Amino acid sequence: MAINETTLIVEKMNRMATLLELSGYAKWSVSIFKLADQYEPDPDYTKHIFLNFYGGMGSLNDLVLFRNGSVLMSENDWGRTHWRVPPVPPRASWWG
């Protein structure tokens, strides 16, 4: 039986929230657990709010993954290699 995309996303959000909870970040954990609960009834809104967690100081951008006291370089670099922002189209010139 194939697992649908919504189930996979909610499971990953719950795993992320659990990791944050175990690491002592209760506020982040609670926020992500709540968003995971909201994902199925309103995925667009949930995605919008979740992506806002990744901006500015003290955000999830500051998260560094490690194991046994060593930084997991490839896991931390995953976002840079997998999350591509589409290029900005050139602006139209006012001068023709």
PDB file of N, CA, C and O in Angstrom:
ATOM      1  N   MET A   1       0.846  -1.177   0.000  1.00  0.00           N
ATOM      2  CA  MET A   1       0.000   0.000   0.000  1.00  0.00           C
ATOM      3  C   MET A   1       0.893   1.243   0.000  1.00  0.00           C
ATOM      4  O   MET A   1       1.818   1.342   0.806  1.00  0.00           O
ATOM      5  N   ALA A   2       0.625   2.172  -0.883  1.00  0.00           N
ATOM      6  CA  ALA A   2       1.395   3.408  -0.964  1.00  0.00           C
ATOM      7  C   ALA A   2       0.897   4.408   0.076  1.00  0.00           C
ATOM      8  O   ALA A   2      -0.300   4.528   0.336  1.00  0.00           O
ATOM      9  N   ILE A   3       1.847   5.113   0.652  1.00  0.00           N
ATOM     10  CA  ILE A   3       1.506   6.156   1.619  1.00  0.00           C
ATOM     11  C   ILE A   3       1.385   7.462   0.847  1.00  0.00           C
ATOM     12  O   ILE A   3       2.252   7.792   0.038  1.00  0.00           O
ATOM     13  N   ASN A   4       0.318   8.199   1.095  1.00  0.00           N
ATOM     14  CA  ASN A   4       0.124   9.432   0.339  1.00  0.00           C
ATOM     15  C   ASN A   4       1.034  10.552   0.855  1.00  0.00           C
ATOM     16  O   ASN A   4       1.580  10.477   1.956  1.00  0.00           O
ATOM     17  N   GLU A   5       1.178  11.578   0.036  1.00  0.00           N
ATOM     18  CA  GLU A   5       2.088  12.686   0.326  1.00  0.00           C
ATOM     19  C   GLU A   5       1.731  13.394   1.626  1.00  0.00           C
ATOM     20  O   GLU A   5       2.625  13.759   2.389  1.00  0.00           O
ATOM     21  N   THR A   6       0.453  13.594   1.891  1.00  0.00           N
ATOM     22  CA  THR A   6       0.025  14.265   3.119  1.00  0.00           C
ATOM     23  C   THR A   6       0.503  13.501   4.345  1.00  0.00           C
ATOM     24  O   THR A   6       1.009  14.098   5.296  1.00  0.00           O
ATOM     25  N   THR A   7       0.344  12.190   4.325  1.00  0.00           N
ATOM     26  CA  THR A   7       0.784  11.373   5.456  1.00  0.00           C
ATOM     27  C   THR A   7       2.287  11.510   5.675  1.00  0.00           C
ATOM     28  O   THR A   7       2.741  11.639   6.812  1.00  0.00           O
ATOM     29  N   LEU A   8       3.056  11.482   4.594  1.00  0.00           N
ATOM     30  CA  LEU A   8       4.508  11.614   4.710  1.00  0.00           C
ATOM     31  C   LEU A   8       4.908  12.975   5.287  1.00  0.00           C
ATOM     32  O   LEU A   8       5.796  13.053   6.135  1.00  0.00           O
ATOM     33  N   ILE A   9       4.265  14.025   4.836  1.00  0.00           N
ATOM     34  CA  ILE A   9       4.583  15.367   5.322  1.00  0.00           C
ATOM     35  C   ILE A   9       4.257  15.482   6.806  1.00  0.00           C
ATOM     36  O   ILE A   9       5.062  15.995   7.583  1.00  0.00           O
ATOM     37  N   VAL A  10       3.084  15.010   7.196  1.00  0.00           N
ATOM     38  CA  VAL A  10       2.677  15.085   8.603  1.00  0.00           C
ATOM     39  C   VAL A  10       3.623  14.250   9.472  1.00  0.00           C
ATOM     40  O   VAL A  10       3.993  14.676  10.566  1.00  0.00           O
ATOM     41  N   GLU A  11       4.009  13.085   8.999  1.00  0.00           N
ATOM     42  CA  GLU A  11       4.946  12.254   9.763  1.00  0.00           C
ATOM     43  C   GLU A  11       6.287  12.958   9.948  1.00  0.00           C
ATOM     44  O   GLU A  11       6.861  12.921  11.036  1.00  0.00           O
ATOM     45  N   LYS A  12       6.789  13.596   8.898  1.00  0.00           N
ATOM     46  CA  LYS A  12       8.066  14.308   9.003  1.00  0.00           C
ATOM     47  C   LYS A  12       7.954  15.501   9.948  1.00  0.00           C
ATOM     48  O   LYS A  12       8.882  15.778  10.708  1.00  0.00           O
ATOM     49  N   MET A  13       6.839  16.201   9.906  1.00  0.00           N
ATOM     50  CA  MET A  13       6.645  17.325  10.816  1.00  0.00           C
ATOM     51  C   MET A  13       6.600  16.837  12.265  1.00  0.00           C
ATOM     52  O   MET A  13       7.165  17.474  13.154  1.00  0.00           O
ATOM     53  N   ASN A  14       5.930  15.709  12.501  1.00  0.00           N
ATOM     54  CA  ASN A  14       5.870  15.147  13.848  1.00  0.00           C
ATOM     55  C   ASN A  14       7.242  14.673  14.321  1.00  0.00           C
ATOM     56  O   ASN A  14       7.592  14.845  15.489  1.00  0.00           O
ATOM     57  N   ARG A  15       8.020  14.078  13.415  1.00  0.00           N
ATOM     58  CA  ARG A  15       9.380  13.667  13.780  1.00  0.00           C
ATOM     59  C   ARG A  15      10.244  14.874  14.116  1.00  0.00           C
ATOM     60  O   ARG A  15      11.020  14.845  15.071  1.00  0.00           O
ATOM     61  N   MET A  16      10.107  15.927  13.334  1.00  0.00           N
ATOM     62  CA  MET A  16      10.858  17.150  13.587  1.00  0.00           C
ATOM     63  C   MET A  16      10.471  17.734  14.945  1.00  0.00           C
ATOM     64  O   MET A  16      11.341  18.136  15.718  1.00  0.00           O
ATOM     65  N   ALA A  17       9.185  17.780  15.234  1.00  0.00           N
ATOM     66  CA  ALA A  17       8.703  18.310  16.513  1.00  0.00           C
ATOM     67  C   ALA A  17       9.216  17.467  17.676  1.00  0.00           C
ATOM     68  O   ALA A  17       9.586  18.005  18.720  1.00  0.00           O
ATOM     69  N   THR A  18       9.238  16.154  17.500  1.00  0.00           N
ATOM     70  CA  THR A  18       9.745  15.271  18.551  1.00  0.00           C
ATOM     71  C   THR A  18      11.227  15.520  18.793  1.00  0.00           C
ATOM     72  O   THR A  18      11.665  15.580  19.942  1.00  0.00           O
ATOM     73  N   LEU A  19      12.006  15.666  17.720  1.00  0.00           N
ATOM     74  CA  LEU A  19      13.432  15.960  17.850  1.00  0.00           C
ATOM     75  C   LEU A  19      13.656  17.266  18.608  1.00  0.00           C
ATOM     76  O   LEU A  19      14.511  17.344  19.490  1.00  0.00           O
ATOM     77  N   LEU A  20      12.887  18.276  18.260  1.00  0.00           N
ATOM     78  CA  LEU A  20      13.018  19.564  18.952  1.00  0.00           C
ATOM     79  C   LEU A  20      12.630  19.442  20.420  1.00  0.00           C
ATOM     80  O   LEU A  20      13.264  20.042  21.288  1.00  0.00           O
ATOM     81  N   GLU A  21      11.589  18.666  20.693  1.00  0.00           N
ATOM     82  CA  GLU A  21      11.158  18.457  22.077  1.00  0.00           C
ATOM     83  C   GLU A  21      12.257  17.755  22.879  1.00  0.00           C
ATOM     84  O   GLU A  21      12.573  18.168  23.995  1.00  0.00           O
ATOM     85  N   LEU A  22      12.833  16.708  22.317  1.00  0.00           N
ATOM     86  CA  LEU A  22      13.899  15.972  22.993  1.00  0.00           C
ATOM     87  C   LEU A  22      15.153  16.820  23.200  1.00  0.00           C
ATOM     88  O   LEU A  22      15.946  16.563  24.106  1.00  0.00           O
ATOM     89  N   SER A  23      15.321  17.831  22.348  1.00  0.00           N
ATOM     90  CA  SER A  23      16.487  18.706  22.433  1.00  0.00           C
ATOM     91  C   SER A  23      16.259  19.913  23.333  1.00  0.00           C
ATOM     92  O   SER A  23      17.149  20.747  23.500  1.00  0.00           O
ATOM     93  N   GLY A  24      15.059  20.003  23.916  1.00  0.00           N
ATOM     94  CA  GLY A  24      14.787  21.088  24.850  1.00  0.00           C
ATOM     95  C   GLY A  24      14.171  22.327  24.233  1.00  0.00           C
ATOM     96  O   GLY A  24      14.159  23.386  24.859  1.00  0.00           O
ATOM     97  N   TYR A  25      13.662  22.214  23.025  1.00  0.00           N
ATOM     98  CA  TYR A  25      13.030  23.357  22.359  1.00  0.00           C
ATOM     99  C   TYR A  25      11.514  23.169  22.348  1.00  0.00           C
ATOM    100  O   TYR A  25      10.901  22.937  21.306  1.00  0.00           O
ATOM    101  N   ALA A  26      10.938  23.275  23.532  1.00  0.00           N
ATOM    102  CA  ALA A  26       9.511  22.975  23.705  1.00  0.00           C
ATOM    103  C   ALA A  26       8.610  23.894  22.876  1.00  0.00           C
ATOM    104  O   ALA A  26       7.632  23.427  22.292  1.00  0.00           O
ATOM    105  N   LYS A  27       8.922  25.190  22.815  1.00  0.00           N
ATOM    106  CA  LYS A  27       8.056  26.118  22.067  1.00  0.00           C
ATOM    107  C   LYS A  27       8.033  25.777  20.576  1.00  0.00           C
ATOM    108  O   LYS A  27       6.972  25.766  19.952  1.00  0.00           O
ATOM    109  N   TRP A  28       9.223  25.497  20.005  1.00  0.00           N
ATOM    110  CA  TRP A  28       9.274  25.104  18.601  1.00  0.00           C
ATOM    111  C   TRP A  28       8.508  23.807  18.398  1.00  0.00           C
ATOM    112  O   TRP A  28       7.756  23.665  17.434  1.00  0.00           O
ATOM    113  N   SER A  29       8.702  22.866  19.305  1.00  0.00           N
ATOM    114  CA  SER A  29       8.057  21.568  19.209  1.00  0.00           C
ATOM    115  C   SER A  29       6.537  21.697  19.195  1.00  0.00           C
ATOM    116  O   SER A  29       5.868  21.123  18.336  1.00  0.00           O
ATOM    117  N   VAL A  30       6.001  22.442  20.137  1.00  0.00           N
ATOM    118  CA  VAL A  30       4.553  22.627  20.225  1.00  0.00           C
ATOM    119  C   VAL A  30       4.022  23.278  18.946  1.00  0.00           C
ATOM    120  O   VAL A  30       2.983  22.874  18.425  1.00  0.00           O
ATOM    121  N   SER A  31       4.729  24.274  18.452  1.00  0.00           N
ATOM    122  CA  SER A  31       4.278  24.960  17.229  1.00  0.00           C
ATOM    123  C   SER A  31       4.218  24.010  16.041  1.00  0.00           C
ATOM    124  O   SER A  31       3.267  24.049  15.260  1.00  0.00           O
ATOM    125  N   ILE A  32       5.221  23.164  15.902  1.00  0.00           N
ATOM    126  CA  ILE A  32       5.250  22.254  14.759  1.00  0.00           C
ATOM    127  C   ILE A  32       4.226  21.135  14.917  1.00  0.00           C
ATOM    128  O   ILE A  32       3.603  20.726  13.937  1.00  0.00           O
ATOM    129  N   PHE A  33       4.047  20.636  16.139  1.00  0.00           N
ATOM    130  CA  PHE A  33       2.984  19.642  16.358  1.00  0.00           C
ATOM    131  C   PHE A  33       1.617  20.225  15.978  1.00  0.00           C
ATOM    132  O   PHE A  33       0.807  19.545  15.349  1.00  0.00           O
ATOM    133  N   LYS A  34       1.361  21.476  16.356  1.00  0.00           N
ATOM    134  CA  LYS A  34       0.084  22.115  16.007  1.00  0.00           C
ATOM    135  C   LYS A  34      -0.069  22.244  14.492  1.00  0.00           C
ATOM    136  O   LYS A  34      -1.141  21.980  13.946  1.00  0.00           O
ATOM    137  N   LEU A  35       0.999  22.649  13.821  1.00  0.00           N
ATOM    138  CA  LEU A  35       0.926  22.766  12.364  1.00  0.00           C
ATOM    139  C   LEU A  35       0.693  21.411  11.706  1.00  0.00           C
ATOM    140  O   LEU A  35      -0.053  21.316  10.732  1.00  0.00           O
ATOM    141  N   ALA A  36       1.320  20.371  12.224  1.00  0.00           N
ATOM    142  CA  ALA A  36       1.116  19.028  11.677  1.00  0.00           C
ATOM    143  C   ALA A  36      -0.359  18.636  11.777  1.00  0.00           C
ATOM    144  O   ALA A  36      -0.901  18.005  10.870  1.00  0.00           O
ATOM    145  N   ASP A  37      -1.003  19.012  12.882  1.00  0.00           N
ATOM    146  CA  ASP A  37      -2.436  18.719  13.050  1.00  0.00           C
ATOM    147  C   ASP A  37      -3.298  19.509  12.064  1.00  0.00           C
ATOM    148  O   ASP A  37      -4.376  19.053  11.681  1.00  0.00           O
ATOM    149  N   GLN A  38      -2.835  20.677  11.657  1.00  0.00           N
ATOM    150  CA  GLN A  38      -3.597  21.534  10.748  1.00  0.00           C
ATOM    151  C   GLN A  38      -3.342  21.216   9.282  1.00  0.00           C
ATOM    152  O   GLN A  38      -4.063  21.696   8.407  1.00  0.00           O
ATOM    153  N   TYR A  39      -2.312  20.404   9.007  1.00  0.00           N
ATOM    154  CA  TYR A  39      -1.903  20.214   7.610  1.00  0.00           C
ATOM    155  C   TYR A  39      -3.010  19.618   6.735  1.00  0.00           C
ATOM    156  O   TYR A  39      -3.293  20.137   5.655  1.00  0.00           O
ATOM    157  N   GLU A  40      -3.619  18.559   7.184  1.00  0.00           N
ATOM    158  CA  GLU A  40      -4.609  17.888   6.331  1.00  0.00           C
ATOM    159  C   GLU A  40      -5.806  18.780   6.001  1.00  0.00           C
ATOM    160  O   GLU A  40      -6.197  18.845   4.836  1.00  0.00           O
ATOM    161  N   PRO A  41      -6.408  19.473   6.982  1.00  0.00           N
ATOM    162  CA  PRO A  41      -7.556  20.306   6.619  1.00  0.00           C
ATOM    163  C   PRO A  41      -7.189  21.569   5.835  1.00  0.00           C
ATOM    164  O   PRO A  41      -8.020  22.086   5.088  1.00  0.00           O
ATOM    165  N   ASP A  42      -5.966  22.072   5.991  1.00  0.00           N
ATOM    166  CA  ASP A  42      -5.602  23.313   5.303  1.00  0.00           C
ATOM    167  C   ASP A  42      -4.119  23.321   4.938  1.00  0.00           C
ATOM    168  O   ASP A  42      -3.337  24.051   5.548  1.00  0.00           O
ATOM    169  N   PRO A  43      -3.724  22.514   3.945  1.00  0.00           N
ATOM    170  CA  PRO A  43      -2.297  22.388   3.623  1.00  0.00           C
ATOM    171  C   PRO A  43      -1.647  23.683   3.135  1.00  0.00           C
ATOM    172  O   PRO A  43      -0.492  23.943   3.473  1.00  0.00           O
ATOM    173  N   ASP A  44      -2.343  24.494   2.359  1.00  0.00           N
ATOM    174  CA  ASP A  44      -1.737  25.721   1.837  1.00  0.00           C
ATOM    175  C   ASP A  44      -1.380  26.688   2.960  1.00  0.00           C
ATOM    176  O   ASP A  44      -0.276  27.232   2.985  1.00  0.00           O
ATOM    177  N   TYR A  45      -2.300  26.902   3.880  1.00  0.00           N
ATOM    178  CA  TYR A  45      -2.036  27.781   5.012  1.00  0.00           C
ATOM    179  C   TYR A  45      -0.894  27.227   5.865  1.00  0.00           C
ATOM    180  O   TYR A  45      -0.012  27.969   6.296  1.00  0.00           O
ATOM    181  N   THR A  46      -0.923  25.921   6.102  1.00  0.00           N
ATOM    182  CA  THR A  46       0.105  25.288   6.933  1.00  0.00           C
ATOM    183  C   THR A  46       1.478  25.436   6.298  1.00  0.00           C
ATOM    184  O   THR A  46       2.445  25.752   6.993  1.00  0.00           O
ATOM    185  N   LYS A  47       1.584  25.216   4.997  1.00  0.00           N
ATOM    186  CA  LYS A  47       2.867  25.379   4.305  1.00  0.00           C
ATOM    187  C   LYS A  47       3.370  26.808   4.438  1.00  0.00           C
ATOM    188  O   LYS A  47       4.554  27.039   4.683  1.00  0.00           O
ATOM    189  N   HIS A  48       2.466  27.762   4.276  1.00  0.00           N
ATOM    190  CA  HIS A  48       2.839  29.168   4.382  1.00  0.00           C
ATOM    191  C   HIS A  48       3.420  29.470   5.771  1.00  0.00           C
ATOM    192  O   HIS A  48       4.486  30.076   5.876  1.00  0.00           O
ATOM    193  N   ILE A  49       2.739  29.059   6.810  1.00  0.00           N
ATOM    194  CA  ILE A  49       3.198  29.313   8.180  1.00  0.00           C
ATOM    195  C   ILE A  49       4.505  28.570   8.447  1.00  0.00           C
ATOM    196  O   ILE A  49       5.432  29.133   9.029  1.00  0.00           O
ATOM    197  N   PHE A  50       4.581  27.313   8.026  1.00  0.00           N
ATOM    198  CA  PHE A  50       5.777  26.508   8.275  1.00  0.00           C
ATOM    199  C   PHE A  50       7.001  27.120   7.599  1.00  0.00           C
ATOM    200  O   PHE A  50       8.074  27.172   8.200  1.00  0.00           O
ATOM    201  N   LEU A  51       6.858  27.579   6.370  1.00  0.00           N
ATOM    202  CA  LEU A  51       7.991  28.193   5.678  1.00  0.00           C
ATOM    203  C   LEU A  51       8.445  29.477   6.367  1.00  0.00           C
ATOM    204  O   LEU A  51       9.617  29.844   6.274  1.00  0.00           O
ATOM    205  N   ASN A  52       7.543  30.158   7.049  1.00  0.00           N
ATOM    206  CA  ASN A  52       7.934  31.357   7.793  1.00  0.00           C
ATOM    207  C   ASN A  52       8.802  31.041   9.001  1.00  0.00           C
ATOM    208  O   ASN A  52       9.448  31.933   9.549  1.00  0.00           O
ATOM    209  N   PHE A  53       8.824  29.774   9.422  1.00  0.00           N
ATOM    210  CA  PHE A  53       9.711  29.373  10.515  1.00  0.00           C
ATOM    211  C   PHE A  53      11.169  29.417  10.089  1.00  0.00           C
ATOM    212  O   PHE A  53      12.066  29.390  10.932  1.00  0.00           O
ATOM    213  N   TYR A  54      11.410  29.485   8.784  1.00  0.00           N
ATOM    214  CA  TYR A  54      12.768  29.460   8.246  1.00  0.00           C
ATOM    215  C   TYR A  54      13.231  30.842   7.812  1.00  0.00           C
ATOM    216  O   TYR A  54      13.668  31.014   6.674  1.00  0.00           O
ATOM    217  N   GLY A  55      13.146  31.813   8.680  1.00  0.00           N
ATOM    218  CA  GLY A  55      13.627  33.136   8.312  1.00  0.00           C
ATOM    219  C   GLY A  55      13.983  33.957   9.522  1.00  0.00           C
ATOM    220  O   GLY A  55      13.248  33.978  10.509  1.00  0.00           O
ATOM    221  N   GLY A  56      15.101  34.627   9.450  1.00  0.00           N
ATOM    222  CA  GLY A  56      15.497  35.530  10.525  1.00  0.00           C
ATOM    223  C   GLY A  56      16.289  34.844  11.627  1.00  0.00           C
ATOM    224  O   GLY A  56      16.474  33.627  11.638  1.00  0.00           O
ATOM    225  N   MET A  57      16.749  35.681  12.554  1.00  0.00           N
ATOM    226  CA  MET A  57      17.539  35.177  13.678  1.00  0.00           C
ATOM    227  C   MET A  57      16.654  34.354  14.613  1.00  0.00           C
ATOM    228  O   MET A  57      15.490  34.692  14.831  1.00  0.00           O
ATOM    229  N   GLY A  58      17.201  33.289  15.155  1.00  0.00           N
ATOM    230  CA  GLY A  58      16.463  32.449  16.085  1.00  0.00           C
ATOM    231  C   GLY A  58      15.421  31.581  15.412  1.00  0.00           C
ATOM    232  O   GLY A  58      14.503  31.083  16.064  1.00  0.00           O
ATOM    233  N   SER A  59      15.561  31.401  14.112  1.00  0.00           N
ATOM    234  CA  SER A  59      14.598  30.586  13.382  1.00  0.00           C
ATOM    235  C   SER A  59      15.161  29.183  13.182  1.00  0.00           C
ATOM    236  O   SER A  59      16.250  28.866  13.662  1.00  0.00           O
ATOM    237  N   LEU A  60      14.423  28.362  12.481  1.00  0.00           N
ATOM    238  CA  LEU A  60      14.909  27.016  12.193  1.00  0.00           C
ATOM    239  C   LEU A  60      16.127  27.028  11.277  1.00  0.00           C
ATOM    240  O   LEU A  60      16.795  26.004  11.136  1.00  0.00           O
ATOM    241  N   ASN A  61      16.429  28.157  10.655  1.00  0.00           N
ATOM    242  CA  ASN A  61      17.665  28.256   9.876  1.00  0.00           C
ATOM    243  C   ASN A  61      18.886  28.094  10.770  1.00  0.00           C
ATOM    244  O   ASN A  61      19.956  27.720  10.291  1.00  0.00           O
ATOM    245  N   ASP A  62      18.741  28.367  12.040  1.00  0.00           N
ATOM    246  CA  ASP A  62      19.858  28.268  12.971  1.00  0.00           C
ATOM    247  C   ASP A  62      20.089  26.848  13.471  1.00  0.00           C
ATOM    248  O   ASP A  62      21.034  26.607  14.222  1.00  0.00           O
ATOM    249  N   LEU A  63      19.253  25.918  13.071  1.00  0.00           N
ATOM    250  CA  LEU A  63      19.364  24.541  13.512  1.00  0.00           C
ATOM    251  C   LEU A  63      20.596  23.881  12.899  1.00  0.00           C
ATOM    252  O   LEU A  63      20.821  23.973  11.692  1.00  0.00           O
ATOM    253  N   VAL A  64      21.391  23.215  13.735  1.00  0.00           N
ATOM    254  CA  VAL A  64      22.562  22.462  13.274  1.00  0.00           C
ATOM    255  C   VAL A  64      22.400  21.030  13.755  1.00  0.00           C
ATOM    256  O   VAL A  64      22.245  20.778  14.950  1.00  0.00           O
ATOM    257  N   LEU A  65      22.437  20.094  12.812  1.00  0.00           N
ATOM    258  CA  LEU A  65      22.296  18.683  13.150  1.00  0.00           C
ATOM    259  C   LEU A  65      23.649  18.114  13.552  1.00  0.00           C
ATOM    260  O   LEU A  65      24.672  18.421  12.939  1.00  0.00           O
ATOM    261  N   PHE A  66      23.642  17.273  14.598  1.00  0.00           N
ATOM    262  CA  PHE A  66      24.876  16.645  15.050  1.00  0.00           C
ATOM    263  C   PHE A  66      24.566  15.273  15.626  1.00  0.00           C
ATOM    264  O   PHE A  66      23.424  14.973  15.975  1.00  0.00           O
ATOM    265  N   ARG A  67      25.608  14.438  15.721  1.00  0.00           N
ATOM    266  CA  ARG A  67      25.474  13.108  16.316  1.00  0.00           C
ATOM    267  C   ARG A  67      26.746  12.843  17.122  1.00  0.00           C
ATOM    268  O   ARG A  67      27.857  12.988  16.613  1.00  0.00           O
ATOM    269  N   ASN A  68      26.571  12.459  18.361  1.00  0.00           N
ATOM    270  CA  ASN A  68      27.701  12.148  19.242  1.00  0.00           C
ATOM    271  C   ASN A  68      28.728  13.277  19.292  1.00  0.00           C
ATOM    272  O   ASN A  68      29.933  13.023  19.304  1.00  0.00           O
ATOM    273  N   GLY A  69      28.263  14.497  19.320  1.00  0.00           N
ATOM    274  CA  GLY A  69      29.135  15.656  19.438  1.00  0.00           C
ATOM    275  C   GLY A  69      29.801  16.103  18.146  1.00  0.00           C
ATOM    276  O   GLY A  69      30.587  17.050  18.160  1.00  0.00           O
ATOM    277  N   SER A  70      29.507  15.442  17.030  1.00  0.00           N
ATOM    278  CA  SER A  70      30.101  15.818  15.746  1.00  0.00           C
ATOM    279  C   SER A  70      29.017  16.369  14.823  1.00  0.00           C
ATOM    280  O   SER A  70      27.923  15.816  14.715  1.00  0.00           O
ATOM    281  N   VAL A  71      29.355  17.474  14.163  1.00  0.00           N
ATOM    282  CA  VAL A  71      28.422  18.086  13.219  1.00  0.00           C
ATOM    283  C   VAL A  71      28.269  17.174  12.014  1.00  0.00           C
ATOM    284  O   VAL A  71      29.259  16.682  11.474  1.00  0.00           O
ATOM    285  N   LEU A  72      27.029  16.947  11.592  1.00  0.00           N
ATOM    286  CA  LEU A  72      26.736  16.126  10.412  1.00  0.00           C
ATOM    287  C   LEU A  72      26.748  17.025   9.180  1.00  0.00           C
ATOM    288  O   LEU A  72      25.720  17.577   8.789  1.00  0.00           O
ATOM    289  N   MET A  73      27.915  17.161   8.579  1.00  0.00           N
ATOM    290  CA  MET A  73      28.101  18.119   7.490  1.00  0.00           C
ATOM    291  C   MET A  73      27.164  17.864   6.312  1.00  0.00           C
ATOM    292  O   MET A  73      26.513  18.797   5.841  1.00  0.00           O
ATOM    293  N   SER A  74      27.080  16.635   5.829  1.00  0.00           N
ATOM    294  CA  SER A  74      26.255  16.384   4.642  1.00  0.00           C
ATOM    295  C   SER A  74      24.781  16.609   4.945  1.00  0.00           C
ATOM    296  O   SER A  74      24.058  17.124   4.093  1.00  0.00           O
ATOM    297  N   GLU A  75      24.311  16.236   6.141  1.00  0.00           N
ATOM    298  CA  GLU A  75      22.916  16.454   6.509  1.00  0.00           C
ATOM    299  C   GLU A  75      22.612  17.943   6.646  1.00  0.00           C
ATOM    300  O   GLU A  75      21.526  18.386   6.274  1.00  0.00           O
ATOM    301  N   ASN A  76      23.552  18.716   7.174  1.00  0.00           N
ATOM    302  CA  ASN A  76      23.348  20.153   7.316  1.00  0.00           C
ATOM    303  C   ASN A  76      23.404  20.869   5.968  1.00  0.00           C
ATOM    304  O   ASN A  76      22.774  21.913   5.800  1.00  0.00           O
ATOM    305  N   ASP A  77      24.146  20.326   5.011  1.00  0.00           N
ATOM    306  CA  ASP A  77      24.235  20.929   3.688  1.00  0.00           C
ATOM    307  C   ASP A  77      23.095  20.521   2.782  1.00  0.00           C
ATOM    308  O   ASP A  77      22.961  21.068   1.687  1.00  0.00           O
ATOM    309  N   TRP A  78      22.258  19.565   3.206  1.00  0.00           N
ATOM    310  CA  TRP A  78      21.188  19.052   2.364  1.00  0.00           C
ATOM    311  C   TRP A  78      20.300  20.166   1.835  1.00  0.00           C
ATOM    312  O   TRP A  78      19.953  20.170   0.654  1.00  0.00           O
ATOM    313  N   GLY A  79      19.933  21.098   2.678  1.00  0.00           N
ATOM    314  CA  GLY A  79      19.041  22.178   2.255  1.00  0.00           C
ATOM    315  C   GLY A  79      19.616  23.016   1.141  1.00  0.00           C
ATOM    316  O   GLY A  79      18.892  23.428   0.234  1.00  0.00           O
ATOM    317  N   ARG A  80      20.913  23.274   1.196  1.00  0.00           N
ATOM    318  CA  ARG A  80      21.535  24.081   0.154  1.00  0.00           C
ATOM    319  C   ARG A  80      21.543  23.378  -1.193  1.00  0.00           C
ATOM    320  O   ARG A  80      21.509  24.029  -2.238  1.00  0.00           O
ATOM    321  N   THR A  81      21.588  22.059  -1.174  1.00  0.00           N
ATOM    322  CA  THR A  81      21.656  21.326  -2.432  1.00  0.00           C
ATOM    323  C   THR A  81      20.293  20.869  -2.932  1.00  0.00           C
ATOM    324  O   THR A  81      20.162  20.527  -4.107  1.00  0.00           O
ATOM    325  N   HIS A  82      19.279  20.852  -2.078  1.00  0.00           N
ATOM    326  CA  HIS A  82      17.975  20.329  -2.475  1.00  0.00           C
ATOM    327  C   HIS A  82      16.871  21.378  -2.560  1.00  0.00           C
ATOM    328  O   HIS A  82      15.900  21.180  -3.291  1.00  0.00           O
ATOM    329  N   TRP A  83      16.989  22.467  -1.845  1.00  0.00           N
ATOM    330  CA  TRP A  83      15.958  23.508  -1.874  1.00  0.00           C
ATOM    331  C   TRP A  83      16.446  24.614  -2.783  1.00  0.00           C
ATOM    332  O   TRP A  83      17.194  25.496  -2.362  1.00  0.00           O
ATOM    333  N   ARG A  84      16.029  24.562  -4.001  1.00  0.00           N
ATOM    334  CA  ARG A  84      16.451  25.564  -4.984  1.00  0.00           C
ATOM    335  C   ARG A  84      15.380  26.638  -5.136  1.00  0.00           C
ATOM    336  O   ARG A  84      14.201  26.347  -5.335  1.00  0.00           O
ATOM    337  N   VAL A  85      15.818  27.868  -5.038  1.00  0.00           N
ATOM    338  CA  VAL A  85      14.919  28.986  -5.274  1.00  0.00           C
ATOM    339  C   VAL A  85      14.951  29.265  -6.769  1.00  0.00           C
ATOM    340  O   VAL A  85      16.029  29.415  -7.344  1.00  0.00           O
ATOM    341  N   PRO A  86      13.788  29.338  -7.410  1.00  0.00           N
ATOM    342  CA  PRO A  86      13.797  29.603  -8.848  1.00  0.00           C
ATOM    343  C   PRO A  86      14.411  30.966  -9.136  1.00  0.00           C
ATOM    344  O   PRO A  86      14.261  31.892  -8.339  1.00  0.00           O
ATOM    345  N   PRO A  87      15.091  31.097 -10.250  1.00  0.00           N
ATOM    346  CA  PRO A  87      15.708  32.385 -10.566  1.00  0.00           C
ATOM    347  C   PRO A  87      14.653  33.475 -10.743  1.00  0.00           C
ATOM    348  O   PRO A  87      13.537  33.226 -11.198  1.00  0.00           O
ATOM    349  N   VAL A  88      15.040  34.662 -10.376  1.00  0.00           N
ATOM    350  CA  VAL A  88      14.146  35.811 -10.535  1.00  0.00           C
ATOM    351  C   VAL A  88      14.165  36.234 -11.986  1.00  0.00           C
ATOM    352  O   VAL A  88      15.237  36.445 -12.552  1.00  0.00           O
ATOM    353  N   PRO A  89      12.988  36.362 -12.609  1.00  0.00           N
ATOM    354  CA  PRO A  89      12.986  36.791 -14.016  1.00  0.00           C
ATOM    355  C   PRO A  89      13.484  38.221 -14.127  1.00  0.00           C
ATOM    356  O   PRO A  89      13.289  39.021 -13.213  1.00  0.00           O
ATOM    357  N   PRO A  90      14.127  38.547 -15.244  1.00  0.00           N
ATOM    358  CA  PRO A  90      14.605  39.931 -15.403  1.00  0.00           C
ATOM    359  C   PRO A  90      13.452  40.912 -15.401  1.00  0.00           C
ATOM    360  O   PRO A  90      12.368  40.626 -15.910  1.00  0.00           O
ATOM    361  N   ARG A  91      13.702  42.067 -14.822  1.00  0.00           N
ATOM    362  CA  ARG A  91      12.659  43.094 -14.792  1.00  0.00           C
ATOM    363  C   ARG A  91      12.567  43.800 -16.130  1.00  0.00           C
ATOM    364  O   ARG A  91      13.558  43.979 -16.837  1.00  0.00           O
ATOM    365  N   ALA A  92      11.375  44.184 -16.448  1.00  0.00           N
ATOM    366  CA  ALA A  92      11.167  44.933 -17.689  1.00  0.00           C
ATOM    367  C   ALA A  92      11.805  46.306 -17.523  1.00  0.00           C
ATOM    368  O   ALA A  92      11.724  46.917 -16.457  1.00  0.00           O
ATOM    369  N   SER A  93      12.415  46.762 -18.547  1.00  0.00           N
ATOM    370  CA  SER A  93      13.059  48.073 -18.496  1.00  0.00           C
ATOM    371  C   SER A  93      12.036  49.168 -18.827  1.00  0.00           C
ATOM    372  O   SER A  93      11.234  49.037 -19.751  1.00  0.00           O
ATOM    373  N   TRP A  94      12.091  50.230 -18.055  1.00  0.00           N
ATOM    374  CA  TRP A  94      11.205  51.371 -18.310  1.00  0.00           C
ATOM    375  C   TRP A  94      11.688  52.183 -19.503  1.00  0.00           C
ATOM    376  O   TRP A  94      10.956  52.998 -20.064  1.00  0.00           O
ATOM    377  N   TRP A  95      12.937  51.940 -19.873  1.00  0.00           N
ATOM    378  CA  TRP A  95      13.525  52.747 -20.940  1.00  0.00           C
ATOM    379  C   TRP A  95      13.539  52.044 -22.274  1.00  0.00           C
ATOM    380  O   TRP A  95      14.198  52.497 -23.210  1.00  0.00           O
ATOM    381  N   GLY A  96      12.819  50.943 -22.375  1.00  0.00           N
ATOM    382  CA  GLY A  96      12.635  50.278 -23.649  1.00  0.00           C
ATOM    383  C   GLY A  96      13.619  49.226 -23.938  1.00  0.00           C
ATOM    384  O   GLY A  96      13.557  48.596 -24.993  1.00  0.00           O
TER     385      GLY A  96
END
